[in-house]
Every structure is written in structure tokens, then in C-alpha cells.
């Protein structure tokens, strides 16, 4: 999306503005987002100097990168995003300081759906959180992920299809905390309660029985991180 007819690309301290208004006041046809992004990619690649090394660092083939630059193939946002990450390029609206935000990845894994964060952890996109908020709440700025919740066991606190933010640095289970855990083949969001012989996985919804994890069950119990935030679309 091009806000207010302008797109701003930032690479380190250099800012490129692509506007429908030329300096002399005349008009030109607006470029699409991908056309503007490819223009930036060409300029950045020229500065980089070596297409093959850039392609290797970005995880794409040199032939593919060459076709993007030549305009014979159009990348999708996920593909060009990898190259922008390597080049240190970020996109923002005019007047917004991107240094104030951290982009948190959202993965395909679904808590409560029997999925695994390890095997189904493909990134779907990135969402901006204020750096000040993450630091104030003690949430990791580089080891946090977002994912959706399926099911009603944590309702009404966390509801079906809510999005949760999981801090993967907080893997030490704590009594009373809400964690993303693996038990057997299931990926679950539960409140942890310490017992004499292990842990109790407690649902917010009283219709769901708590799950006892003790003895040999501890071998199948994993903590992926602590739930620090959740949100929903209404």
C-alpha cells in the first residue's frame, strides 16, 4: 500500500522518496509498490557490487535475482523481503521513525491445533510493536513470535483465533504464568500450576479438565515460551 501517494524506503541513513509530484510541479504516473521496490533493489545491488554474493546471503539463486533486476520476473513481497533484510532496507510512511518499532514475525503454527512450532513455523508476515513497549514489559525484541490460537479452552481470556505473542527466551516454567507448551504431539496455551510431582496445565475455561504432567510424562513436556500479549479483530 502506498500511503498518501508516497512511499519511503530507508537503507541505513539514506532515504529514498518516490512521489507523484516532480520537483518542477509536473505530474508523472505513479509506480506500483513492486515497481518502486525493484527500483530500490537495483540501486542497492549496484552499491553492493556483487549479485552472486548478495543472492547467496539472501537465500535466492543468482539467476532469480538477476531476473528480478532485469524485470523479466516479479518477486512476491516475501521473496524481496529476504533481500531487503540482508541489505538493511526497511519501509515506512513519511514522518514515521522505524527505529521506534520492532517487527515481530507471525508463524503458521496454531496453538491448540496439534501443530508443532518447530515443524510448522513458516513466517506469514511481520507486525510492528513499539520498542518502548517491549522494553518496558521485558519482552524479547528478537526472540518473540506471533501465532493464532484455535479452540476455547482459554476462553474468555484468550479466545478462538486470537493472536498471541510468545517470548521464546522465557522458557523456564513459572507457577501461575501462561505459556505456550508442547505435550506429546500437541501445541497448547495453558496456565501452569506447580504440583508436588510436576505441573498442572490449567485451562481458563472451567469446562476443560486440567492436564497432569508428572513422572514419565515430563519427557514429553516442552516449554516454547511465555505468552506476553494477545489481540483480536472485532
LUMNUBA-432766 format. One record per residue (C-alpha): residue in one letter; x, z, y. Coordinates in nm, 3 decimals. Each point is the difference from the previous one (the first is absolute). Example, Ala and Ser with C-alpha at 12.3 -4.5 7.8 and 13.67 -1.06 7.14 Angstrom:
<sites>
@balum=A; u=1.230; w=0.780; v=-0.450 $
@balum=S; u=0.137; w=-0.066; v=0.344 $
</sites>
This chain:
<sites>
@balum=X; u=0.000; w=0.000; v=0.000 $
@balum=X; u=0.130; w=-0.089; v=0.347 $
@balum=X; u=-0.115; w=0.269; v=0.247 $
@balum=X; u=-0.095; w=-0.115; v=0.351 $
@balum=X; u=0.160; w=-0.339; v=-0.052 $
@balum=X; u=0.349; w=0.144; v=-0.047 $
@balum=X; u=0.219; w=0.100; v=-0.291 $
@balum=X; u=0.315; w=0.208; v=0.039 $
@balum=X; u=0.282; w=-0.010; v=-0.251 $
@balum=X; u=0.276; w=0.260; v=0.015 $
@balum=X; u=0.341; w=-0.033; v=-0.159 $
@balum=X; u=0.220; w=0.296; v=0.085 $
@balum=X; u=0.001; w=-0.011; v=0.384 $
@balum=X; u=-0.107; w=-0.362; v=0.039 $
@balum=X; u=-0.365; w=-0.075; v=0.071 $
@balum=X; u=-0.159; w=-0.342; v=-0.031 $
@balum=X; u=-0.330; w=-0.074; v=0.180 $
@balum=X; u=-0.211; w=-0.298; v=-0.100 $
@balum=X; u=-0.278; w=-0.052; v=0.254 $
@balum=X; u=-0.257; w=-0.268; v=0.070 $
@balum=X; u=0.110; w=0.009; v=0.367 $
@balum=X; u=0.322; w=-0.181; v=0.086 $
@balum=X; u=0.223; w=0.131; v=0.285 $
@balum=X; u=-0.125; w=-0.275; v=0.236 $
@balum=X; u=-0.361; w=0.104; v=-0.060 $
@balum=X; u=-0.088; w=-0.298; v=-0.219 $
@balum=X; u=-0.165; w=0.033; v=-0.339 $
@balum=X; u=0.120; w=-0.089; v=-0.346 $
@balum=X; u=-0.181; w=0.009; v=-0.335 $
@balum=X; u=0.023; w=0.344; v=-0.161 $
@balum=X; u=0.205; w=0.014; v=-0.317 $
@balum=X; u=-0.139; w=0.164; v=-0.309 $
@balum=X; u=0.148; w=0.329; v=-0.115 $
@balum=X; u=0.195; w=-0.164; v=-0.284 $
@balum=X; u=0.135; w=-0.275; v=0.229 $
@balum=X; u=0.127; w=0.263; v=0.241 $
@balum=X; u=0.146; w=0.205; v=-0.285 $
@balum=X; u=0.184; w=-0.305; v=-0.137 $
@balum=X; u=0.143; w=-0.076; v=0.344 $
@balum=X; u=0.137; w=0.352; v=0.010 $
@balum=X; u=0.133; w=-0.034; v=-0.356 $
@balum=X; u=0.190; w=-0.316; v=0.095 $
@balum=X; u=0.160; w=0.165; v=0.303 $
@balum=X; u=0.091; w=0.313; v=-0.195 $
@balum=X; u=0.142; w=-0.204; v=-0.289 $
@balum=X; u=0.222; w=-0.191; v=0.242 $
@balum=X; u=0.139; w=0.331; v=0.125 $
@balum=X; u=0.045; w=0.122; v=-0.358 $
@balum=X; u=0.206; w=-0.309; v=-0.079 $
@balum=X; u=-0.033; w=-0.010; v=-0.379 $
@balum=X; u=-0.336; w=-0.096; v=-0.152 $
@balum=X; u=0.111; w=0.060; v=-0.359 $
@balum=X; u=0.113; w=0.358; v=0.062 $
@balum=X; u=-0.314; w=0.071; v=0.202 $
@balum=X; u=-0.216; w=-0.134; v=-0.283 $
@balum=X; u=0.181; w=0.219; v=-0.254 $
@balum=X; u=-0.045; w=0.310; v=0.215 $
@balum=X; u=-0.370; w=-0.077; v=0.048 $
@balum=X; u=-0.062; w=-0.071; v=-0.369 $
@balum=X; u=-0.108; w=-0.363; v=0.046 $
@balum=X; u=0.167; w=-0.317; v=-0.122 $
@balum=X; u=0.221; w=-0.193; v=0.247 $
@balum=X; u=-0.213; w=-0.310; v=-0.067 $
@balum=X; u=-0.318; w=0.186; v=0.096 $
@balum=X; u=0.154; w=0.136; v=0.321 $
@balum=X; u=0.128; w=-0.346; v=0.088 $
@balum=X; u=-0.349; w=-0.147; v=-0.046 $
@balum=X; u=-0.153; w=0.267; v=0.226 $
@balum=X; u=0.250; w=-0.079; v=0.273 $
@balum=X; u=-0.051; w=-0.376; v=-0.042 $
@balum=X; u=-0.376; w=0.046; v=0.015 $
@balum=X; u=-0.068; w=-0.166; v=-0.337 $
@balum=X; u=-0.137; w=0.321; v=-0.149 $
@balum=X; u=-0.195; w=0.282; v=0.164 $
@balum=X; u=0.070; w=0.361; v=-0.108 $
@balum=X; u=-0.270; w=0.262; v=-0.017 $
@balum=X; u=0.029; w=0.321; v=0.201 $
@balum=X; u=0.140; w=0.201; v=-0.293 $
@balum=X; u=0.275; w=-0.256; v=-0.060 $
@balum=X; u=0.112; w=-0.035; v=0.359 $
@balum=X; u=-0.028; w=0.375; v=0.042 $
@balum=X; u=0.285; w=0.051; v=-0.248 $
@balum=X; u=0.228; w=-0.220; v=0.209 $
@balum=X; u=-0.105; w=0.173; v=0.322 $
@balum=X; u=0.082; w=0.337; v=-0.158 $
@balum=X; u=0.351; w=-0.120; v=-0.084 $
@balum=X; u=0.048; w=-0.140; v=0.350 $
@balum=X; u=-0.132; w=0.317; v=0.162 $
@balum=X; u=-0.289; w=-0.181; v=0.168 $
@balum=X; u=-0.326; w=0.177; v=0.079 $
@balum=X; u=-0.320; w=-0.124; v=0.165 $
@balum=X; u=-0.202; w=0.182; v=0.261 $
@balum=X; u=-0.252; w=-0.044; v=0.278 $
@balum=X; u=0.137; w=-0.014; v=0.356 $
@balum=X; u=0.046; w=0.347; v=0.146 $
@balum=X; u=0.027; w=0.178; v=-0.337 $
@balum=X; u=0.328; w=0.163; v=-0.096 $
@balum=X; u=0.031; w=-0.054; v=-0.376 $
@balum=X; u=0.267; w=0.271; v=-0.017 $
@balum=X; u=-0.286; w=0.248; v=0.033 $
@balum=X; u=-0.151; w=-0.115; v=-0.331 $
@balum=X; u=0.095; w=0.006; v=-0.367 $
@balum=X; u=-0.141; w=-0.266; v=-0.232 $
@balum=X; u=-0.120; w=0.165; v=-0.321 $
@balum=X; u=-0.052; w=-0.229; v=-0.303 $
@balum=X; u=-0.331; w=-0.011; v=-0.185 $
@balum=X; u=0.035; w=-0.059; v=-0.374 $
@balum=X; u=-0.239; w=-0.148; v=-0.257 $
@balum=X; u=-0.011; w=0.311; v=-0.217 $
@balum=X; u=-0.339; w=0.174; v=-0.010 $
@balum=X; u=-0.003; w=0.377; v=-0.046 $
@balum=X; u=-0.251; w=0.103; v=-0.265 $
@balum=X; u=-0.027; w=-0.351; v=-0.149 $
@balum=X; u=0.252; w=0.050; v=-0.280 $
@balum=X; u=0.265; w=-0.199; v=0.185 $
@balum=X; u=0.363; w=0.090; v=0.040 $
@balum=X; u=0.172; w=0.021; v=0.337 $
@balum=X; u=0.311; w=-0.136; v=-0.170 $
@balum=X; u=-0.149; w=-0.307; v=-0.173 $
@balum=X; u=-0.268; w=-0.089; v=0.256 $
@balum=X; u=0.191; w=0.079; v=0.317 $
@balum=X; u=-0.004; w=-0.347; v=0.158 $
@balum=X; u=-0.022; w=0.023; v=0.378 $
@balum=X; u=-0.325; w=-0.131; v=0.150 $
@balum=X; u=0.090; w=0.053; v=0.363 $
@balum=X; u=0.138; w=0.239; v=0.259 $
@balum=X; u=-0.184; w=0.240; v=0.230 $
@balum=X; u=0.131; w=0.155; v=0.321 $
@balum=X; u=0.024; w=0.378; v=0.040 $
@balum=X; u=0.135; w=0.168; v=0.308 $
@balum=X; u=0.352; w=0.129; v=-0.055 $
@balum=X; u=-0.080; w=0.312; v=0.199 $
@balum=X; u=-0.291; w=0.081; v=-0.234 $
@balum=X; u=0.208; w=-0.040; v=-0.317 $
@balum=X; u=0.284; w=0.213; v=0.136 $
@balum=X; u=-0.235; w=0.270; v=0.127 $
@balum=X; u=-0.172; w=0.030; v=-0.338 $
@balum=X; u=0.324; w=-0.016; v=-0.198 $
@balum=X; u=-0.095; w=-0.327; v=-0.173 $
@balum=X; u=0.277; w=-0.229; v=-0.123 $
@balum=X; u=0.044; w=-0.307; v=0.219 $
@balum=X; u=0.151; w=-0.219; v=-0.273 $
@balum=X; u=-0.129; w=0.136; v=-0.334 $
@balum=X; u=-0.373; w=0.008; v=0.065 $
@balum=X; u=-0.256; w=-0.242; v=-0.144 $
@balum=X; u=-0.370; w=-0.070; v=0.041 $
@balum=X; u=-0.242; w=-0.071; v=-0.283 $
@balum=X; u=-0.372; w=0.001; v=-0.066 $
@balum=X; u=-0.194; w=0.260; v=-0.197 $
@balum=X; u=-0.260; w=-0.096; v=-0.261 $
@balum=X; u=-0.252; w=0.253; v=-0.123 $
@balum=X; u=-0.189; w=0.304; v=0.122 $
@balum=X; u=0.195; w=0.293; v=-0.143 $
@balum=X; u=0.144; w=0.100; v=0.339 $
@balum=X; u=-0.326; w=-0.052; v=0.190 $
@balum=X; u=-0.109; w=0.098; v=0.259 $
@balum=X; u=0.354; w=0.056; v=0.133 $
@balum=X; u=0.150; w=-0.329; v=-0.123 $
@balum=X; u=-0.261; w=-0.259; v=-0.089 $
@balum=X; u=-0.012; w=-0.316; v=-0.208 $
@balum=X; u=0.210; w=-0.278; v=0.160 $
@balum=X; u=0.160; w=0.229; v=0.258 $
@balum=X; u=0.364; w=-0.077; v=0.080 $
@balum=X; u=0.255; w=0.277; v=-0.048 $
@balum=X; u=0.355; w=0.038; v=0.128 $
@balum=X; u=0.239; w=0.145; v=-0.257 $
@balum=X; u=0.337; w=0.148; v=0.096 $
@balum=X; u=0.219; w=-0.082; v=-0.299 $
@balum=X; u=0.274; w=0.240; v=0.108 $
@balum=X; u=-0.231; w=0.296; v=-0.066 $
@balum=X; u=0.002; w=-0.006; v=-0.380 $
@balum=X; u=0.035; w=0.372; v=-0.058 $
@balum=X; u=-0.349; w=0.118; v=-0.106 $
@balum=X; u=-0.141; w=0.274; v=0.220 $
@balum=X; u=-0.293; w=0.227; v=-0.068 $
@balum=X; u=-0.304; w=-0.112; v=0.203 $
@balum=X; u=0.145; w=-0.334; v=0.113 $
@balum=X; u=-0.163; w=-0.338; v=-0.064 $
@balum=X; u=0.234; w=-0.232; v=-0.188 $
@balum=X; u=0.011; w=-0.346; v=-0.152 $
@balum=X; u=0.085; w=0.070; v=-0.363 $
@balum=X; u=0.035; w=-0.187; v=-0.325 $
@balum=X; u=-0.139; w=0.150; v=-0.318 $
@balum=X; u=0.031; w=-0.215; v=-0.307 $
@balum=X; u=-0.097; w=-0.351; v=0.110 $
@balum=X; u=-0.211; w=0.114; v=0.295 $
@balum=X; u=0.084; w=0.013; v=0.369 $
@balum=X; u=-0.194; w=0.285; v=0.159 $
@balum=X; u=-0.055; w=0.174; v=0.332 $
@balum=X; u=-0.050; w=0.370; v=-0.066 $
@balum=X; u=0.047; w=0.341; v=0.154 $
@balum=X; u=0.261; w=0.192; v=-0.198 $
@balum=X; u=-0.053; w=0.358; v=-0.109 $
@balum=X; u=0.277; w=0.191; v=-0.171 $
@balum=X; u=-0.081; w=0.179; v=-0.326 $
@balum=X; u=0.199; w=0.234; v=-0.221 $
@balum=X; u=0.095; w=-0.288; v=-0.234 $
@balum=X; u=-0.001; w=-0.304; v=0.227 $
@balum=X; u=-0.234; w=-0.168; v=0.245 $
@balum=X; u=-0.370; w=-0.057; v=0.050 $
@balum=X; u=-0.105; w=-0.334; v=0.150 $
@balum=X; u=-0.306; w=0.088; v=0.206 $
@balum=X; u=-0.258; w=-0.243; v=0.139 $
@balum=X; u=-0.175; w=0.061; v=0.331 $
@balum=X; u=-0.327; w=-0.104; v=-0.165 $
@balum=X; u=-0.129; w=0.290; v=-0.211 $
@balum=X; u=-0.162; w=-0.245; v=-0.245 $
@balum=X; u=0.346; w=-0.084; v=-0.134 $
@balum=X; u=0.170; w=0.244; v=-0.236 $
@balum=X; u=0.358; w=0.105; v=0.085 $
@balum=X; u=0.277; w=-0.147; v=-0.213 $
@balum=X; u=0.239; w=0.245; v=-0.168 $
@balum=X; u=0.366; w=-0.104; v=-0.009 $
@balum=X; u=0.209; w=0.238; v=-0.207 $
@balum=X; u=0.235; w=0.012; v=-0.296 $
@balum=X; u=0.078; w=-0.345; v=-0.142 $
@balum=X; u=-0.233; w=-0.160; v=0.257 $
@balum=X; u=0.268; w=0.063; v=0.263 $
@balum=X; u=0.201; w=-0.286; v=-0.153 $
@balum=X; u=-0.274; w=-0.243; v=0.111 $
@balum=X; u=-0.042; w=0.151; v=0.345 $
@balum=X; u=0.164; w=-0.163; v=0.304 $
@balum=X; u=-0.026; w=0.068; v=0.372 $
@balum=X; u=0.033; w=-0.311; v=0.218 $
@balum=X; u=-0.045; w=0.170; v=0.335 $
@balum=X; u=-0.220; w=0.213; v=0.221 $
@balum=X; u=-0.310; w=-0.138; v=0.173 $
@balum=X; u=0.050; w=0.055; v=0.374 $
@balum=X; u=-0.270; w=-0.215; v=0.160 $
@balum=X; u=-0.312; w=-0.195; v=-0.089 $
@balum=X; u=-0.228; w=-0.240; v=0.181 $
@balum=X; u=-0.308; w=-0.213; v=-0.057 $
@balum=X; u=-0.194; w=-0.288; v=0.147 $
@balum=X; u=-0.356; w=0.086; v=0.104 $
</sites>
